[in-house]
Amino acid sequence: MDVNTATVERVFSAANAQLMIHGHTHRPGIHQHLVDGKPRARVVLDAWYEGGQCIRVAGGRIDELRLGAGVRPLADLSESGTA
């Protein structure tokens, strides 16, 4: 089961947030939303039992860090980026 889209969009709007990061919903990855006419990104982490993972958000980028696997770029949050 994934999240309730209307609830996610309501939270984005209320918090005036560009980015939401949360635990797994069996749909890991970056999910794009358009809220109040603005692009928003929702990052869903993998299930913890499948491996250690965390997200680093810095310098307008989102990177995935996995234990033993290093860093994998997920998104560029700058105005010219994908999120």
Buried (B, 14 or more C-beta within 10 A) or exposed (E): EEBEEEEBBEBBEEEEEEBBBEEBBEEBEBBEBEBEEEEBBBBBBBEEEEEEBEBEBEEEBBBBEEEEEEEEEBBBBEEEEEB
